[in-house]
Amino acid sequence: MSENQQVNYSEENIRTLEWQEHVRLRPGMYIGKLGDGSSADDGIYILLKEVIDNSIDEFRMKAGKRIEIKLDDIRMTVRDYGRGIPLGKVVDVVSKMNTGGKYDSKAFKKSVGLNGVGTKAVNALSIFFKVKSVRDGKTKSADFSQGNLTEEFPETETTERNGTEITFVPDPEIFPHFKFRKEYIQRMLRNYAYLNPGLKIVFNGETYFSENGLKDLLQEELEGEILYPIIHLKAEDIELAITHSDKSQSETYFSFVNGQNTTQGGTHLNAFREAYVKTIREFFNKNFEASDIRKSIIAAISINVEEPVFESQTKTKLGSNDMGPEGPTVRTFVIDFLKTHLDNYLHKNPEIAEAIHRKILVSERERKELSGIQKLARERAKKVSLHNKKLRDCRQHYNDQKAERKSETQIFITEGDSASGSITKSRDVETQAVFSLKGKPLNCYGLTKKVVYENEEFNLLQAALNIEDSLEDLRYNQVIIATDADVDGMHIRLLMITFFLQFFPDVIKNGHLYILQTPLFRVRNKKETRYCYSEDERLKALAELGKHPEITRFKGLGEISPDEFKHFIGKDIRLEPVVIGKDQTIDQLLEFYMGKNTPDRQNFILENLVVEIDDLENKGKQVV
């Protein structure tokens, strides 16, 4: 670049952003990824969490035992009955950075948020935001839009109970096509209830309440039978619940810090996994394999830490290793607690100790029996992968040094060469991989895990996902089933969902499995092209694009050109999460949909077939 071509750099190039401009320009710094609500960690749920966290902190400070949450389409309201924001600071607390009560350790101790950013980020990223505080017979409120004050109301007298009410509507400019999914909100609220026994949370009329804390959480989350009664241990700043399931083959953990669900774990969970193995080995005086000790464990850990350091603003992974300025490290604290309390518990409950011992021996035997099959399967997978046309990998993986895009990694499971070819040519090679199925996969319902190693397609898929031993090493954050929206495509979806439910249910439980939504219609004129995912969107496009637009009905993924496919798997991708409801267990789901052709299932098909096909045609939604 010559001197004449160089860009001028002067005082005019220096710009100072207002606080709300900075949040809106870099929202990922404050709420992680954006998303449309199809993932549990999408930004709209982080907004809700940031508001609820403040109400939870009020309860933890023994101020208010009830939180009311209302969702009206896209409008969210959270009302607590705590102390209420001091009326003279109502506007400042939600609109001035580095302003908040949590800087004063006397007012808040061991709270979730300490940097005074959360509610302000919600304000800046909402098209409508209202804060209202009730305190000692008076109330004060203010309205905002995109972080800008639109109206401040004077103080008035009131008979309402003390507390704070926040109402917000996420900004569609930041969260296009967003939708709140109640399943994710309900899970969040259940966790809040388990971690705060005695707190009543009411969401759209449904109440969440727990008396026994983490013990209730495990009972709620368990699949199948447990091998022994839940071990429930509590002390100041720590609570544990532990058991083993007879269904799961993997390790399942729920971890929390100061009431915050740390979905990515951190130093406290690592310490627990280490401490549990260490305690069991010492109790039995045997050097068991760690994998045999922890196999099929389901456990929850919650600790309270002064001034916790998280690895991101969304607080999903604990990074600090100190319990407090004067206290021990997290690792030492957890190890010492288990060494004392779990060891004492096992000595007092020899029948539970014996059940754990039997489970370890069973896991050890199963591991040795499978080792030969696994070895042959790995060798076959390694040999085939040299010429594997099924997997077109991406450049980012969970074990890469480029950690900044880990959450973006996706793998599309497709049917046939044409669909996989279109996606392969359209994808972002940095973060998106493609796995091509050869026709319909095997119906694996009722089969043992041995089939995963003996069936080449399942073996290669397992190797591609890297989930043989643990979900911790899952190479892609989102596993996306991409099939045609016809009868054959639906059948393949069902068979793939069965595969994951049967052998790797944690992929679904932890929110990693999705269905790719692709448009049913393309409507265009000479000036504009609209892609429509439902009949309603098609009618709207026809009305807005004028007379005689060209209409194309997409019949399959293979019909969509790579250039067009870029629109559907890029930033505007639409995904439908596969979610397990709370009214049925995995065994019940598999038995009903994939078991013997019972009269009940025949009646269900007859009653719902026409409705479901019509729904898929008109709404483009996946019903699981």
Residue pairs with C-beta under 8 A, 6 or more apart in sequence:
17 25
18 147
19 95
19 96
19 97
19 120
19 124
19 147
20 95
20 120
20 123
20 124
20 146
20 147
20 148
21 147
23 29
23 30
23 120
23 121
23 124
23 125
23 147
24 124
24 125
24 146
24 147
24 174
27 34
27 43
27 121
27 125
27 174
28 34
29 313
30 117
30 121
30 125
30 313
31 43
31 46
31 47
31 50
31 121
31 125
31 313
31 314
32 41
32 43
32 46
32 312
32 313
32 314
32 316
32 407
33 39
33 41
33 42
33 43
33 407
33 408
34 42
34 43
34 174
34 175
35 41
35 42
35 43
35 44
35 175
35 178
36 42
36 175
36 176
36 177
36 178
36 179
36 574
36 575
37 44
37 45
37 175
37 178
37 179
37 180
37 181
37 184
38 179
38 181
38 514
38 574
38 575
38 576
38 577
39 478
39 511
39 575
39 577
40 184
40 187
40 188
40 263
40 511
40 577
41 263
41 314
41 316
41 407
41 511
42 175
42 178
43 125
43 170
43 174
43 175
44 170
44 175
44 178
44 180
45 180
45 184
45 185
45 188
46 314
47 76
47 121
47 122
47 125
47 126
47 168
47 170
48 76
48 78
48 185
48 188
49 188
50 113
50 118
50 119
50 121
50 122
51 76
51 78
51 118
51 119
51 122
51 166
51 168
52 67
52 69
52 78
52 188
52 192
53 111
53 112
53 113
53 118
53 259
53 260
54 80
54 113
54 118
54 119
54 164
55 64
55 67
55 78
55 80
55 82
55 164
56 67
56 112
56 192
56 196
56 199
56 259
57 102
57 108
57 111
57 112
57 113
58 64
58 80
58 82
58 83
58 163
58 164
59 65
59 67
59 80
59 82
59 196
59 199
60 110
60 111
60 196
60 258
60 259
61 82
61 83
61 107
61 108
61 109
61 111
63 82
63 83
64 80
64 81
64 82
64 83
64 162
64 163
65 81
65 198
65 199
65 200
66 80
66 81
66 199
66 200
66 201
66 202
67 78
67 79
67 80
67 81
67 199
67 200
67 201
67 202
68 77
68 78
68 79
68 80
68 202
69 76
69 77
69 78
69 79
69 185
69 189
69 201
69 202
69 203
69 204
70 76
70 77
70 203
70 204
71 77
71 180
71 182
71 185
71 203
71 204
74 169
74 170
74 178
74 179
74 180
75 128
75 167
75 168
75 169
76 167
76 168
76 169
76 180
77 165
77 166
77 167
78 165
78 166
78 167
79 163
79 164
79 165
80 163
80 164
80 165
81 161
81 162
81 163
82 162
82 163
82 164
83 135
83 162
83 163
84 133
84 134
84 135
84 162
84 163
84 164
85 93
85 131
85 133
85 135
85 164
86 133
86 135
87 133
87 135
87 138
87 139
87 140
87 155
89 99
90 131
90 132
90 133
90 140
90 141
90 142
91 131
91 142
91 149
91 152
92 99
93 99
93 100
93 101
93 119
93 131
94 119
94 120
94 122
94 123
94 129
94 131
94 142
94 144
95 120
95 123
95 144
95 147
95 149
96 120
97 116
97 117
97 120
98 115
98 116
99 116
100 116
101 107
101 108
102 108
102 111
102 113
102 114
102 115
102 116
103 114
103 116
108 114
109 306
110 237
110 258
110 304
110 305
110 306
111 258
112 257
112 258
112 259
112 260
112 315
113 315
114 307
114 308
117 313
119 131
119 166
120 147
121 313
122 129
122 166
122 168
123 129
123 131
123 144
123 147
123 168
124 146
124 147
125 146
125 147
125 170
125 171
125 174
125 175
126 144
126 145
126 146
126 168
126 169
126 170
126 171
127 145
127 146
127 169
127 170
127 171
127 172
127 173
128 143
128 144
128 145
128 167
128 168
128 169
129 143
129 144
129 145
129 147
129 166
129 167
129 168
129 169
130 141
130 142
130 143
130 144
130 165
130 166
130 167
130 168
131 141
131 142
131 144
131 164
131 165
131 166
132 139
132 140
132 141
132 164
132 165
132 166
132 167
133 139
133 140
133 141
133 163
133 164
133 165
134 158
134 160
134 161
134 162
134 163
134 164
134 165
135 162
136 162
137 157
137 158
137 159
138 155
138 156
138 157
138 158
139 155
139 156
139 157
139 158
139 160
140 153
140 154
140 155
140 156
141 153
142 149
142 151
142 152
142 153
143 149
143 150
143 151
143 152
143 153
144 150
146 171
170 178
172 178
176 572
177 572
177 574
181 577
181 579
182 204
183 577
183 579
183 581
184 511
185 203
186 203
186 206
186 208
188 261
189 201
189 203
189 208
190 208
190 217
190 220
191 217
191 254
191 256
191 261
192 199
192 201
192 208
192 259
193 199
193 201
193 208
193 209
193 210
194 210
194 213
194 214
194 216
194 217
194 220
194 300
195 213
195 214
195 256
195 259
195 302
196 210
196 259
197 210
197 211
197 212
197 213
198 211
199 209
200 207
200 208
200 209
201 207
201 208
201 209
202 208
210 216
210 217
212 232
213 232
213 234
213 239
213 241
213 302
214 232
214 239
214 240
214 241
214 254
214 300
214 301
214 302
215 230
215 232
215 241
217 241
217 254
217 300
218 230
218 241
218 243
218 254
218 298
218 299
218 300
219 230
220 582
221 252
221 254
221 298
222 243
222 245
222 298
223 245
223 247
223 248
223 505
223 585
223 586
223 587
224 245
224 246
224 247
224 248
224 585
224 587
225 245
225 246
225 247
226 243
226 244
226 245
226 246
227 243
227 244
227 245
227 246
227 355
227 356
227 358
227 359
228 243
228 244
228 351
228 352
228 355
228 356
229 243
229 352
230 241
230 242
230 243
231 240
231 241
231 242
231 243
231 342
231 345
231 352
232 239
232 240
232 241
233 239
233 240
233 241
233 242
233 337
233 341
233 342
233 345
234 240
235 337
235 341
237 303
237 304
237 305
237 323
237 333
238 301
238 302
238 303
238 304
238 333
238 334
238 337
239 300
239 301
239 302
239 303
240 272
240 299
240 300
240 301
240 302
240 337
240 338
240 341
240 342
241 299
241 300
242 276
242 297
242 298
242 299
242 342
243 297
243 298
243 299
244 296
244 297
244 298
244 355
244 356
244 359
245 252
245 296
245 298
246 296
247 296
247 586
247 587
248 296
248 298
248 505
248 506
249 295
249 296
249 449
249 503
250 295
250 296
250 470
250 471
250 504
250 506
251 273
251 294
251 295
251 296
251 297
251 470
252 297
252 298
252 299
252 506
252 509
253 265
253 269
253 272
253 273
253 297
253 298
253 299
253 300
253 301
254 261
254 299
254 300
254 301
255 261
255 262
255 263
255 265
255 266
255 268
255 269
255 272
255 300
255 301
255 302
256 262
256 300
256 301
256 302
256 303
257 266
257 268
257 302
257 303
257 304
257 305
257 308
257 310
257 315
257 318
258 303
258 304
258 305
258 308
259 302
260 310
260 315
261 316
262 268
262 269
262 310
262 315
262 316
262 317
262 318
263 316
263 317
263 510
264 311
264 316
264 317
265 317
265 318
266 310
266 311
266 317
266 318
266 319
267 318
267 319
267 320
267 321
267 330
267 331
268 301
268 303
268 305
268 318
268 330
268 334
269 301
269 318
270 331
271 330
271 331
271 333
271 334
271 335
272 299
272 301
272 334
272 338
273 294
274 331
274 335
275 334
275 335
275 337
275 338
275 339
276 293
276 294
276 297
276 299
276 338
276 342
277 288
277 290
277 293
277 294
278 335
278 338
278 339
279 338
279 339
279 342
279 343
280 288
280 293
280 356
280 360
281 287
281 288
281 293
282 339
282 343
283 343
283 346
283 353
284 357
284 360
288 360
288 364
289 364
289 367
291 363
291 367
291 469
292 360
292 363
292 364
292 367
293 360
293 363
295 359
295 363
295 367
296 359
296 363
301 334
303 323
303 330
303 333
303 334
305 318
305 320
305 322
305 323
305 324
305 330
306 323
306 324
306 325
306 327
307 320
307 324
307 325
308 318
308 320
309 318
309 319
309 320
310 316
310 317
310 318
310 319
310 320
311 317
311 318
311 319
318 330
320 330
321 329
321 330
321 331
322 329
322 330
323 329
323 330
323 333
327 333
328 336
345 352
346 352
346 353
346 356
347 353
370 449
370 450
370 453
373 450
373 453
373 454
374 453
374 468
376 453
377 452
377 453
377 454
377 459
378 463
380 456
380 459
381 459
381 460
381 463
384 456
384 460
385 391
385 460
385 463
388 460
389 436
390 435
390 436
390 437
390 438
390 457
390 460
390 461
390 464
391 433
391 434
391 435
391 436
391 460
391 464
392 420
392 424
392 433
392 434
392 435
392 436
393 433
393 464
394 409
394 410
394 411
394 427
394 428
394 429
394 430
394 431
394 432
394 433
395 429
395 430
395 431
396 402
396 405
396 406
396 408
396 409
396 430
396 431
397 409
397 475
398 406
398 409
398 473
398 474
398 475
399 473
399 475
400 406
405 430
405 431
406 477
407 477
408 431
408 477
409 431
409 432
409 433
409 475
409 476
409 477
409 478
410 431
410 432
410 433
410 476
410 477
410 478
410 479
410 480
411 432
411 433
411 434
411 435
411 464
411 465
411 475
411 476
411 478
411 479
411 480
412 420
412 423
412 427
412 432
412 433
412 434
412 435
412 480
412 482
412 516
412 569
413 435
413 437
413 461
413 479
413 480
413 481
413 482
413 496
414 420
414 423
414 434
414 435
414 436
414 437
414 482
414 483
414 557
415 436
415 437
415 439
415 482
415 483
415 484
415 488
415 489
415 492
416 436
416 437
416 558
417 436
418 556
418 557
418 558
419 482
419 483
419 484
419 556
419 557
419 558
420 434
420 435
420 436
421 558
421 562
422 557
422 558
422 560
422 561
422 562
422 565
423 432
423 434
423 482
423 557
423 565
423 569
424 434
425 562
425 565
426 562
426 563
426 565
426 566
426 569
427 433
427 434
427 569
428 570
432 569
433 464
433 476
435 460
435 461
435 464
437 457
437 492
438 457
440 488
440 491
440 492
440 495
441 457
441 458
441 492
441 495
441 496
441 499
442 451
442 455
442 457
442 458
442 495
443 495
443 498
443 594
444 451
444 452
444 455
444 458
444 495
444 498
444 499
444 502
444 503
445 498
445 502
445 590
445 594
445 595
446 594
446 595
447 502
449 503
451 458
452 458
452 459
452 462
452 503
453 459
458 499
461 499
462 468
464 475
465 474
465 475
465 476
465 479
465 507
466 473
466 474
466 475
467 473
467 474
467 504
467 507
471 504
471 506
471 507
471 510
474 507
474 512
476 512
477 512
478 512
478 514
478 575
479 500
479 507
479 512
479 513
479 514
480 514
480 515
480 516
480 575
481 492
481 493
481 496
481 497
481 513
481 514
481 515
481 516
482 516
482 518
482 557
483 489
483 490
483 492
483 493
483 557
484 555
484 556
484 557
484 558
485 518
485 520
485 616
485 620
486 555
486 556
489 556
490 616
493 515
493 622
494 593
494 594
497 508
497 513
497 578
497 624
498 590
498 593
498 594
500 507
500 508
500 513
500 578
501 508
501 586
501 589
501 590
502 590
505 580
505 586
507 513
508 578
508 579
508 580
509 580
511 577
511 579
513 577
513 578
514 575
514 576
514 577
514 578
515 575
515 576
515 577
515 578
515 622
515 624
516 568
516 569
516 573
516 574
516 575
517 533
517 574
517 575
517 576
517 620
517 621
517 622
518 533
518 554
518 557
518 560
518 568
519 531
519 532
519 533
519 554
519 568
519 620
520 532
520 533
520 534
520 535
520 538
520 553
520 554
520 617
520 620
521 531
521 532
521 537
521 538
521 541
521 551
521 552
521 553
521 554
522 529
522 530
522 531
522 532
522 550
522 551
522 552
522 554
522 564
523 529
523 530
523 532
523 538
523 541
523 542
523 545
523 549
523 550
523 551
523 552
524 530
524 545
524 549
524 550
525 545
525 546
525 549
525 550
528 545
530 537
530 541
530 544
530 545
531 564
531 567
531 568
532 538
532 540
532 541
533 574
533 620
534 618
534 619
534 620
535 617
535 618
535 619
536 618
536 619
538 551
541 549
542 549
542 551
554 560
557 565
560 568
568 574
576 621
576 622
578 622
578 624
579 624
580 586
580 589
584 592
592 598
592 600
592 601
592 604
593 601
595 601
612 623
615 621
615 623
616 622
616 623
